[in-house]
Amino acid sequence: MFEDKTRRRIFIARLAKLLFGIFSLTSIVSAFRLKPGAPKRVVSLEARPIRVASMAELMQKGYVAFNLRGRPGILLLIEEEIHAFDATCTHMGCPVSGKSLKTKGVLECPCHGSTYDPATGARLSGPAPRGLSTLEFEIRGDEIYILPQ
């Protein structure tokens, strides 16, 4: 009889430790969830074109960098043709720049030096494994809109 009480106490003590461990683990995991006041992830079901530039802006500079739903984009005027790309470098995700278009004739990632063809988005050099993704666009009057992907 004394042995049964001891076993029961050991069992209850182990069960309590197990439950306390589960409670502690749950508390730790919940501490890493979204903090109060932090922006919640928003999934937009909006599927409408987004205005990124006017023709005048594009013709003046030769390129226009823009932000499309949190991702960098670039609109280019190359030999009277318009091109649009997702300007996220395929190496480490840095925003690709059009600043070296006039001097080097390429799109360049300022982080690690990958270069891309401004007419096709193809990778020319650097650690980037592939070229830039193209974006569909349309021209409405003097305005250029990126179409939903």
MOWODA-V268433 format. One record per pair of residues at least 6 apart in sequence whose C-alpha atoms are under 6 Angstrom apart, sorted by sequence separation. I is the first residue (numbers start at 1). GAP is how many residues later the second one is. D is the distance in whole Angstrom. If there is no record, write none. Layout:
I|GAP|D + I|GAP|D
//
This chain:
58|6|6 + 66|6|6 + 67|6|6 + 76|6|6 + 88|6|6 + 89|6|6 + 108|6|6 + 116|6|5 + 138|6|6 + 66|7|5 + 76|7|5 + 88|7|5 + 89|7|6 + 108|7|4 + 116|7|5 + 123|7|6 + 138|7|5 + 65|8|6 + 66|8|6 + 75|8|6 + 87|8|6 + 88|8|6 + 107|8|6 + 116|8|5 + 123|8|4 + 137|8|5 + 65|9|4 + 75|9|4 + 87|9|5 + 98|9|5 + 107|9|5 + 115|9|5 + 122|9|4 + 137|9|4 + 64|10|6 + 74|10|6 + 97|10|6 + 106|10|6 + 115|10|5 + 121|10|5 + 136|10|6 + 137|10|5 + 64|11|5 + 74|11|5 + 97|11|5 + 106|11|6 + 107|11|6 + 114|11|5 + 121|11|5 + 136|11|5 + 63|12|5 + 73|12|6 + 96|12|6 + 106|12|6 + 114|12|4 + 63|13|4 + 73|13|4 + 74|13|6 + 96|13|4 + 113|13|6 + 114|13|6 + 62|14|6 + 73|14|4 + 114|14|6 + 62|15|5 + 72|15|5 + 91|37|4 + 90|38|5 + 86|47|5 + 85|48|6 + 85|49|4 + 84|50|6 + 85|50|5 + 84|51|5 + 55|87|5 + 54|88|6 + 54|89|4 + 54|90|6 + 53|91|5 + 51|93|6 + 52|93|6 + 51|94|4 + 50|95|5 + 49|96|6 + 50|96|5 + 49|97|5 + 49|98|4 + 49|99|6 + 47|101|6
//
